[in-house]
Amino acid sequence: MKLFHYIKELRADASEPEHMRVLLTLYWRVLLWFVFIVMLGVFVYGGGQILGVMSDSSDGQSDSSSATSTPSAPINSTQVDAVLQGFTARQVQFDAYKTNTTPIPDPAL
């Protein structure tokens, strides 16, 4: 491996300014390649995650469309009456809260 011998020689002569420049250029290039590889990995991983989410959402849409096309059981009148009574009870409770509120003083005054 001639590269390791070259790096060892550069490191031995690191006190010389002309060799220091070569060593720093090599260091800078290694850092740039490392950042490039990390960024490439991030984009590949992110793209895989996005594609996974998109395929899951398209599977969910096909499942929901098939579920809505099948007829469901008819609604009986007792269920409708129970829901309406629940809405009426909530309306009465809301009106009671609205009339029994206590004013809160403004803390800025």
ChimeraX attribute file (.defattr): number of C-alpha atoms within 10 A of each C-alpha:
attribute: neighborCount
match mode: 1-to-1
recipient: residues
	/A:1	5
	/A:2	7
	/A:3	8
	/A:4	9
	/A:5	10
	/A:6	11
	/A:7	14
	/A:8	12
	/A:9	12
	/A:10	18
	/A:11	14
	/A:12	11
	/A:13	14
	/A:14	16
	/A:15	10
	/A:16	11
	/A:17	10
	/A:18	11
	/A:19	16
	/A:20	15
	/A:21	13
	/A:22	14
	/A:23	17
	/A:24	12
	/A:25	12
	/A:26	13
	/A:27	11
	/A:28	12
	/A:29	12
	/A:30	12
	/A:31	12
	/A:32	12
	/A:33	11
	/A:34	12
	/A:35	12
	/A:36	12
	/A:37	12
	/A:38	12
	/A:39	12
	/A:40	12
	/A:41	12
	/A:42	12
	/A:43	12
	/A:44	12
	/A:45	12
	/A:46	12
	/A:47	12
	/A:48	12
	/A:49	12
	/A:50	12
	/A:51	12
	/A:52	12
	/A:53	12
	/A:54	12
	/A:55	12
	/A:56	11
	/A:57	12
	/A:58	12
	/A:59	11
	/A:60	12
	/A:61	12
	/A:62	10
	/A:63	11
	/A:64	11
	/A:65	10
	/A:66	10
	/A:67	11
	/A:68	9
	/A:69	8
	/A:70	8
	/A:71	7
	/A:72	8
	/A:73	6
	/A:74	6
	/A:75	8
	/A:76	8
	/A:77	9
	/A:78	9
	/A:79	10
	/A:80	11
	/A:81	11
	/A:82	11
	/A:83	12
	/A:84	12
	/A:85	12
	/A:86	12
	/A:87	12
	/A:88	12
	/A:89	12
	/A:90	12
	/A:91	12
	/A:92	12
	/A:93	11
	/A:94	11
	/A:95	11
	/A:96	11
	/A:97	11
	/A:98	10
	/A:99	8
	/A:100	8
	/A:101	8
	/A:102	8
	/A:103	6
	/A:104	6
	/A:105	7
	/A:106	6
	/A:107	5
	/A:108	4
	/A:109	4
